[in-house]
């Protein structure tokens, strides 16, 4: 699907109306895919048992170690970065549970969550930060790569993960498109010479580190699936801060599934190209 979108995008510039319709369609498609995959993997993990051998309820970890998942995601992204740039930025991590008064457990942040979903989100963000840091440092001919900072805070209602890099940032125009499937800040992906797909999907050895434009849009869907979100703040010419918000309370982390009614149908069929004006608050110009 990602390769199909790349080919469609290479045909030429699409109007905003067509692009928005494709965006809405793909968001619905993938949030449904996440939901179906969640049901299948959950059933396979349980198989009639209340908990697995590791104490997880299916694919849900009742005491998911946010810090541990972040470290695993960083290590996985570092391997890809080493293969592409022969180096990777180091990470400085700080974690704190604001609601915990015990100094021995203050730095341990846990929540009821699906580790696989969280790993996917953090992996994509770390991967983007590493790529930007390496390329920006190369442009400035820096011998030492600036480190990536990861701050994890657990409060009364939320868990916030802030990942900061010094990868040059992005302009407001670019930032407004960063969650679009039809857009990527990376160089255009090299298409297979055979004309087919990469074959192995996300597990393919030939899968590029960047360029498909699917990392952040899918990561935001994974976050929003349980009522979380991803926000970006960037300083053009310096770096980017990525904020990942998760629900602290499991009762609030309900599935956010799409509905199909007349309103959603109109969004799927709408390819209007109305010129935005000052009342258009959806676009971040």
N, C-alpha and C positions, 0 to 999 in steps of 0.2 A: 504493500500500500504506500509506503514511504517513497519507493522508487517511482511509483505511478504519479505521485504528487510532484516529485522532482521533474519528471518528464513533462507534465502538464505546465509547470511553471516555466520550463525552458522554451515553451512554444511562444511565449511573449507575455507582456504585461497584461494582467487581468484587471478589470474594473473593480472598484471597491465593493460594489454590490455583489459581484460574482465571488470575490474572495471571501466576503463575510458569510455568504451562503455555504461555501465549501467549509469554512471554519466551523460553522454551526453544525453542519452535517457530520463532520469528522469528530467533533466533541461528543455528539450523541452516540456515534458509532463506538468510540473507544470507551466511553463511560459504561456502555452496555457490555462491552467486551470485558472490562475490568470486573464488572459485577458477575458475569457468567463464569469467568475464570476463578473468581473468589468462591463461588458455590461449588465448583468442581474440585478445586484444590482443598477446600474445607472438608468436603465429604470424603475425599481420598485419605486425608490425614486422620480423620476420626474413625471411619469404618466401624461405627457402632460403639466406640469408646468415648467416655466423657472427657478424658485428657490423653495426650500422647505420652511417650516415655520421658520427654523433656519437660513435662508439666504444662505444655501449651494446650489450649483448647482449639484443636484443629490447626489452622494457620494463625490463630490469634494468640499472642503472648500476653498473659495477664500482668507480667512484670517486665515488659520490654525495656531493655537497657539502651536508652537513647544514645548515651556516650559510646557504648560498644558498637552499635550499629554505625554511628558516624565514623568511628575509627576504621571499621571494616570497609565502608564505602570509600573512604579516603585512600586506603591501601589499594583497593581495586582500581581506582582512578589513576593512582600513581603508576601502576604497572602499564596502563595504556599510555600515559604521558611519557614514561621512559622509552617506550617503543617508538614514539613519534618524535620526541625532542631530546632524547638521551639524558634527560634530567627532569626533576619535578620540584615544585616549591614545597618547603617544609610547612608543617601546620602547628599552630599554637592554639590549644583548646582550653576553654574555661567553661565549667558547668556548675550550676548552683540551683538548689531547690529553695526558693524564697520562703516556702511554707514550712520548711523543716528547721526546727530549733536545735536538733542534735548535731553538734560540730563534726561527729564521726561519719555521719551519712549525708552531710550537707551537699557534698559534691556528686552524689549519686542521683541521677535523674531517670525515672522510669515511668511508664504509662502502659495502659492497655492498648495495644496497637498490633498491626500486622507487620512484622519485621521486614518481610519481603517488599512491601509497599514503601516503607521508610527508607530502606536501602536503595531502592530505585531512585527516589527523590534526591537523596543526598549524593548518590553517585553521579547523577547528571549535573548537579550544581557544582560539585567539586571538579568534575571533568571540564566544565566550561571555565571555571576560575583558573584551573591549571593551564589550559590552552591560552587564555587571554594573558596570563602572567608571563608565560614563556615567550609568546610572540611580542609582547610589549617590551620585555626586557631585551630581546634580540634587537628590536628597532632602536632602542636607546643604548645598545652595546654595553649592557650591564653584565658583569661577570657573576654577580650573586643574585639569585632569584629572590624577590621579596616574598616573605612568608604569607601564608593564608591564615587568617584568624577565624576560629569557629567558637561562637559563644552560645551556650545552651542554658536557658533559664526556664524554670518551672514555677508558675504562679498559681493563684487560686483557681483561675478558670482556663488558662492557656499554657501551652509549652511553645516557646519561641526559640528557633534556631537561626542565628545570624551568622552568615558566612561572608567574610570581607576579603577582597583581593585588591591588589594594586596592578590590575591588568589593563589600565588605560581607559576603562569606563566606556560609555557610549553616549551619543547625542540623544536628545529627547525624541527626535524623529525615529531613530533606530529603536529606542526603548519602547515606543508605542507599538512596534511590530514584533517584538521579541517572542511573544507567545503565539505567533501566527505560524501555522503549518507550512505556509507558502513562503516563509522567509527564514534565512539563516545568515548569521554574521560570518560564518566560516567560509573558506573558499569552496567553490562548487565541487561536489563530490564527483569522483571519477567513476564513470559508468563501466560496468563489466564489458569487456571486449566481446564476449560471446553474445551480448544482446539480451541475456536473461537476467534473472534476479540474482541476489547473493546466495540464494538457495537455503542456507541454514537459518534464515531469519536473524533474530537477535543473538543467536549462538554461533553465527558464522564467523570463521577465522578471518574472512575477507572484509568483515564489516568495518567501515571507516570510523575513526575516532570522532569525527564531526562532519557536518555538511548536509545531513539529511533534514535538519530543522525540526526534529521530533522530540528532542530532549526536554526542553522546558515546557512545551504544551502538554505532553503526556505526564510530566512530573506534576504540573498544576492540577491535572485531572485526578491523579492519585491522591494529592493532598485534599482536594475538594470532595473526594468520594466519601470521606468521613468528616465533612464540615470543617476542613482546614483550608489553607490557602497559601499562595506564594506571591510575594511582592518584591519588586526591585527598586532600589534607589541607586542612582549612578551619578558620578561626577566625571564628565567628559574630560579626558586627558589625565585622569588619576586612577580611578578604580570603581568597583561596584560592590554594593552591599545587597545580599539576597536574604530576605526574611521568609522563613518557613514557619507557618503557624499550624499547630495541632491542638485538638481539643484535649484538655487535661482530664475531664470527666467522661467516662465511657458512656454515660446516659445521654450525653450531648453529641457523641460521635456516631450519629445515625447515618445510614446510607443516603447519599444524595443522588437519587436516580431521576432520569428525565421522564417526562410525561409526554403523551402525544394527544394534542387537542387542536382546536382551530388556530390558537395563537402559535403553537410550535409549527403547525403546517404552513402558516403564512411565512414564518421565518425561513423554513426550508425552501419555499417557492419564491421568496422575495429576492430579486436581483436588481433592486433600485439603485440608481447612481446619483442620488441627491447630493448636491454640494453641501458639505457641512458649514455651519455658521457658528456664531458665538454661543448659541444655545446647545450645541452638541457637546455634552459633557463626557461622552463615552470615549472620545478620541483624545489621546494625550499629546497634543501638539506643542 
